[in-house]
């Protein structure tokens, strides 16, 4: 009786083939019978409407916080409506002028033939690209993590470590040509972030430690470690401020134009990184395995993939990309490292990755939006007196609607989209 071979139930057989079924059905992505432009439009519609809705609600907040509007309503209802429209139009007009510049000024500068006038005219647009560059790196870092099933909340700390490593290599290595020194400093920044991502990745893969808790704690360690370094071993000699020496000229990312334009080659590097991440995730075996682990770790295990190595690799890559964001700021913008140099790039990257649907191209577009909003907000505050925090409110509204797409579909009466590959944090939220 014990030697008799008992046939396996159909369900058990299906369970054994779970990896194959998963690879065929889930990882197939959106239905390919639809035209490509339809698939792109379908995936972009909800984020676009979320942005529009966020801007509208941001306008409501501007109206509710404007004393001019209340005074106008005290005169008459129509005067109040006019004042409300005027304050919103003026505020968003200043926002977009500060983000993109005025086309008339750019055309006038081109016709004048004066390079300096041209640089001044394009400064707002190029400064938006400068602001967007660290967002691109950080957004890609979070997107890689989400695609791989890990929720990396430690991007901010990884940015700090990347900046520390890049700054040290940038100012302490002397006598090197640019062709060696600059790539070395960039690689050092990536290595610093990768190291800070490896630790929580290894802890999760080997001990089951939750990456959300571990990365949050690693953030605080990174902040205090950088504070100690800037007030001790890395502090600029004969300086009362917690700041490193300036990096060598051979480690500075070159600029495209003259002053006051700050746009540098870091933006081109960010665009190249978008292409590389897209190629890695969707064109290589390792990227395919990471996406499989992220979408369904059990199916990936049945398919013979190493879930533990996938988690570690995902956190290392995510940390390395975040480290590049820190290196970019040090080598391309500040040319040194000061205390609290990052203004929340790692935390904003969560919204950027979600808004971009964890797609590299989507991350690029959402990072550009955040960069231009950040750049234009200063001009809005100077021209209208509207607090710069309004932009944070708009971003928060956008994130709320992107995180709850069903709300947008209900508001605008949209149909449920066709089934497509999603990001399931199966292993990131308590999964084994």
C-alpha positions in Angstrom: 0.0 0.0 0.0 2.8 2.3 0.9 4.5 1.6 -2.5 1.4 2.5 -4.5 1.7 5.8 -6.4 -1.2 8.0 -5.5 -2.0 10.5 -8.3 -1.8 14.1 -7.2 -5.0 16.0 -7.2 -5.5 18.6 -10.0 -5.2 21.4 -7.5 -1.9 20.2 -6.2 -0.6 19.9 -9.8 -1.7 23.4 -10.5 0.0 24.6 -7.4 3.3 23.0 -8.5 2.9 24.8 -11.8 2.0 28.1 -10.1 5.2 29.7 -11.4 4.5 28.8 -15.0 0.9 30.0 -14.8 2.0 33.2 -13.1 4.7 33.9 -15.8 2.2 33.3 -18.6 -0.8 35.2 -17.2 0.3 37.9 -14.7 3.6 39.0 -16.3 2.1 39.2 -19.7 1.2 42.8 -18.9 -1.7 44.7 -20.5 -3.6 43.0 -23.4 -1.6 43.4 -26.6 -4.6 43.4 -28.9 -5.1 47.1 -28.0 -3.0 49.6 -30.0 0.0 50.9 -28.2 -1.3 54.5 -28.1 -4.5 53.2 -26.4 -2.4 51.4 -23.8 -0.3 54.4 -23.1 -3.4 56.7 -22.9 -5.1 54.2 -20.6 -2.2 54.2 -18.1 -1.6 58.0 -18.3 -5.2 59.1 -18.0 -5.7 58.7 -14.2 -2.4 60.4 -13.3 -3.2 63.3 -15.6 -6.7 63.7 -14.1 -5.1 63.5 -10.6 -2.8 66.3 -11.5 -5.7 68.5 -12.8 -7.8 67.7 -9.8 -4.9 68.5 -7.5 -4.4 71.9 -9.2 -8.1 72.7 -8.9 -8.2 71.8 -5.2 -5.0 73.7 -4.7 -6.8 76.7 -6.3 -9.6 76.3 -3.7 -7.0 76.4 -0.9 -5.5 79.5 -2.4 -8.9 81.2 -2.4 -9.7 80.1 1.1 -6.5 81.5 2.5 -6.7 84.9 0.6 -7.8 87.9 2.6 -8.4 89.8 -0.6 -11.1 87.3 -1.6 -12.9 87.7 1.7 -12.8 91.4 1.4 -14.2 91.3 -2.1 -17.1 89.0 -1.0 -17.8 91.7 1.7 -18.6 94.1 -1.2 -20.7 91.8 -3.3 -20.9 88.2 -4.5 -19.8 88.9 -8.0 -16.8 91.0 -6.8 -15.8 88.0 -4.6 -16.0 85.6 -7.6 -13.9 88.0 -9.7 -11.3 88.3 -6.9 -11.2 84.5 -6.4 -10.5 84.0 -10.1 -8.0 86.8 -10.2 -6.0 85.4 -7.2 -5.9 81.9 -8.6 -5.0 83.1 -12.1 -2.2 85.4 -10.8 -0.9 82.7 -8.5 -0.7 79.9 -11.1 0.5 82.4 -13.7 3.4 83.3 -11.5 3.9 79.6 -10.8 4.2 78.7 -14.5 6.3 81.8 -15.4 8.7 80.8 -12.6 8.8 77.2 -13.8 9.1 77.7 -17.6 9.9 81.3 -18.1 8.1 83.7 -20.5 8.2 82.8 -24.2 8.1 86.4 -25.2 11.3 87.1 -23.1 13.0 84.1 -24.6 12.2 85.2 -28.2 13.3 88.7 -27.4 16.6 87.4 -26.1 17.2 85.2 -29.1 16.6 88.2 -31.4 18.9 90.4 -29.5 21.8 88.0 -30.1 23.2 88.6 -26.6 24.1 85.3 -24.9 23.7 86.7 -21.4 20.1 87.9 -22.1 19.4 84.4 -23.5 20.8 82.7 -20.3 18.6 85.0 -18.1 15.5 84.3 -20.2 15.9 80.5 -20.1 17.0 80.4 -16.5 13.5 79.5 -15.0 13.1 76.5 -17.4 16.6 75.2 -16.9 16.4 75.6 -13.2 13.2 73.4 -13.3 15.4 70.7 -15.0 18.0 71.2 -12.3 15.4 70.7 -9.5 13.9 67.7 -11.3 17.3 65.8 -11.7 17.5 64.5 -8.1 13.8 63.6 -8.3 14.5 61.5 -11.3 17.2 59.4 -9.6 15.2 59.1 -6.3 12.0 58.3 -8.2 13.7 55.5 -10.1 15.1 54.2 -6.8 11.7 53.9 -5.3 10.2 52.5 -8.5 12.8 49.7 -8.7 12.0 48.9 -5.1 8.2 48.8 -5.6 8.6 46.7 -8.8 10.6 44.2 -6.8 8.2 44.1 -3.9 10.2 46.1 -1.3 9.0 49.3 0.2 12.2 51.4 0.5 11.5 54.3 2.9 15.2 54.8 3.3 15.9 56.8 0.1 16.5 59.9 2.1 19.3 58.3 4.1 20.7 56.7 1.0 20.8 60.1 -0.6 22.8 61.4 2.3 25.3 58.5 2.2 25.7 58.9 -1.5 26.4 62.6 -1.0 29.0 61.8 1.8 30.8 59.3 -0.4 30.8 61.5 -3.5 31.9 64.6 -1.5 34.8 62.7 0.1 36.1 61.3 -3.2 35.5 64.7 -4.8 37.6 66.8 -2.5 40.2 64.3 -1.1 41.4 62.7 -4.4 43.7 65.2 -6.1 45.7 65.2 -9.3 43.3 63.0 -11.2 42.0 64.0 -14.7 38.3 64.7 -15.1 37.7 61.6 -17.2 38.7 59.5 -14.1 37.9 61.7 -11.2 34.3 62.5 -12.1 33.1 58.9 -12.8 34.9 57.8 -9.7 33.0 60.3 -7.6 29.7 59.4 -9.1 30.4 55.7 -8.6 31.4 56.4 -5.0 28.0 58.1 -4.5 26.2 55.1 -5.9 28.2 52.8 -3.8 27.4 54.8 -0.6 23.6 54.5 -1.3 23.9 50.9 -2.3 25.7 50.1 1.0 22.9 51.8 2.9 20.3 49.8 0.9 22.1 46.5 1.3 21.9 46.4 5.0 18.1 46.5 5.3 17.8 44.2 2.2 20.1 41.6 3.8 18.2 41.9 7.1 14.9 41.3 5.4 16.2 38.4 3.2 18.0 36.6 6.0 16.1 37.4 9.2 12.7 38.6 7.9 13.2 42.1 9.4 10.7 44.5 7.9 12.3 46.8 5.4 10.0 49.7 6.2 11.1 49.8 9.9 14.7 49.1 9.1 15.0 51.7 6.4 13.3 54.4 8.6 15.9 53.6 11.3 18.7 53.7 8.8 17.6 57.2 7.8 18.2 58.5 11.3 21.5 56.8 11.5 22.5 58.4 8.2 21.4 61.8 9.4 23.3 61.7 12.6 26.4 60.1 10.9 26.5 62.8 8.3 26.2 65.4 11.1 29.1 63.9 13.0 31.2 63.8 9.8 30.5 67.4 8.9 31.4 68.6 12.4 34.4 66.4 12.6 36.5 64.4 10.1 35.0 66.0 7.0 34.7 69.6 8.2 36.3 72.3 6.1 39.5 73.5 7.8 39.3 76.9 9.5 35.5 77.0 9.1 32.9 77.6 11.7 30.1 76.0 9.6 29.5 72.3 9.3 30.5 72.0 5.6 33.0 70.0 3.6 35.8 71.5 1.5 34.7 72.1 -2.1 35.2 69.2 -4.5 38.1 69.4 -7.0 37.3 71.0 -10.4 38.0 67.6 -12.0 35.0 66.2 -10.1 32.4 68.8 -11.0 29.7 68.0 -13.4 30.1 70.5 -16.3 27.4 73.1 -17.0 25.7 73.6 -20.4 25.6 77.4 -20.3 27.1 80.4 -18.6 25.8 82.2 -15.4 23.2 82.3 -14.0 22.1 79.0 -15.6 22.9 76.0 -13.4 21.9 73.2 -15.7 24.6 70.6 -15.8 25.4 67.2 -17.3 23.7 65.4 -14.3 20.4 65.9 -16.1 21.7 64.0 -19.2 23.0 61.3 -16.8 19.5 61.1 -15.3 17.9 60.6 -18.7 20.5 57.9 -19.5 19.6 56.2 -16.2 15.9 56.2 -17.1 16.7 54.3 -20.2 19.1 51.9 -18.4 16.5 51.1 -15.7 13.8 50.6 -18.3 16.1 48.3 -20.2 17.1 46.4 -17.1 13.6 45.9 -15.7 11.9 44.9 -19.0 14.6 43.6 -21.3 16.9 41.5 -19.0 16.6 38.2 -17.1 17.5 39.8 -13.8 14.9 42.5 -14.2 12.3 40.0 -15.1 13.1 38.0 -12.0 12.9 41.1 -9.8 9.5 42.0 -11.2 8.4 38.4 -10.7 9.6 38.4 -7.1 7.8 41.7 -6.5 4.5 40.7 -8.0 4.3 37.2 -6.4 7.2 35.9 -4.4 5.6 32.5 -4.0 5.2 32.0 -7.7 8.7 33.2 -8.2 9.9 30.6 -5.7 8.0 27.8 -7.5 9.6 29.0 -10.8 13.0 28.4 -9.3 14.0 32.0 -8.6 15.9 33.1 -5.4 13.5 35.4 -3.5 16.2 36.3 -1.0 18.7 37.3 -3.6 16.0 39.3 -5.4 15.2 41.3 -2.3 18.9 42.0 -1.6 19.6 43.0 -5.3 16.5 45.2 -5.4 17.5 47.1 -2.2 21.1 47.5 -3.5 20.0 48.9 -6.8 17.4 51.1 -5.2 20.0 52.5 -2.8 22.5 53.0 -5.5 20.1 55.1 -7.6 19.2 57.1 -4.5 23.0 57.6 -3.8 23.3 59.0 -7.3 20.8 61.7 -6.4 23.0 62.8 -3.5 26.1 62.7 -5.7 24.4 64.7 -8.4 23.6 67.5 -5.9 27.1 67.6 -4.5 29.0 67.4 -7.8 26.6 69.3 -10.0 24.9 72.0 -7.8 26.5 72.6 -4.4 30.1 71.5 -5.0 30.3 70.7 -1.3 28.2 68.9 1.3 26.5 70.9 4.1 24.3 69.8 6.9 20.7 69.0 5.9 21.4 69.6 2.2 18.5 67.5 1.0 15.0 69.0 1.3 13.1 65.7 1.3 14.0 64.3 -2.1 13.8 60.7 -0.7 10.3 61.2 0.7 8.9 63.1 -2.3 10.2 60.2 -4.4 7.5 58.0 -3.0 4.9 60.2 -4.6 6.9 60.5 -7.8 7.2 56.7 -8.2 3.5 56.2 -7.5 2.5 59.0 -9.9 4.7 57.5 -12.6 3.0 54.1 -12.0 6.5 52.7 -11.2 7.4 53.0 -14.9 10.8 54.6 -15.7 9.2 56.9 -18.3 6.4 57.7 -15.9 8.9 58.5 -13.2 10.7 60.9 -15.6 7.5 62.8 -16.3 6.3 63.0 -12.7 9.8 64.1 -11.6 9.8 66.8 -14.2 6.4 68.0 -12.9 7.7 68.0 -9.3 10.8 69.9 -10.3 9.0 72.6 -12.2 6.5 73.0 -9.4 9.3 73.3 -6.9 11.1 75.8 -9.2 8.0 77.9 -9.9 6.8 78.0 -6.3 9.5 80.4 -5.3 8.4 82.9 -8.0 4.8 82.4 -7.0 5.7 83.3 -3.4 7.7 86.4 -4.5 5.1 87.7 -6.9 1.9 87.0 -5.0 2.8 86.3 -1.4 1.2 82.9 -1.6 3.2 80.6 0.8 5.4 78.1 -1.0 3.7 75.4 1.1 0.7 75.6 -1.2 2.8 73.5 -3.7 3.1 70.9 -1.0 -0.7 70.9 -0.7 -1.1 70.5 -4.4 1.4 67.6 -4.4 -0.5 66.0 -1.5 -3.8 66.2 -3.4 -2.2 64.7 -6.5 -0.7 61.8 -4.4 -4.1 61.1 -2.7 -5.8 60.8 -6.0 -3.1 58.7 -7.6 -3.0 56.4 -4.6 -6.8 56.0 -4.9 -7.5 55.7 -8.6 -11.0 54.4 -8.0 -11.8 57.9 -6.7 -10.7 59.6 -9.9 -12.6 57.0 -12.0 -15.7 57.6 -9.9 -15.5 61.4 -10.2 -14.9 61.4 -14.0 -17.0 58.3 -14.7 -14.2 56.3 -16.2 -14.4 52.6 -17.0 -12.2 50.1 -15.1 -9.1 49.6 -17.2 -8.1 46.3 -18.8 -6.1 44.0 -16.6 -2.4 44.8 -16.5 0.7 43.9 -14.5 0.5 45.5 -11.1 2.9 46.0 -8.3 2.0 43.9 -5.3 4.2 44.4 -2.3 3.7 40.7 -1.4 7.1 40.3 0.2 7.2 43.9 1.4 4.2 43.9 3.7 4.6 40.8 5.7 4.8 38.3 2.9 7.3 35.4 3.2 
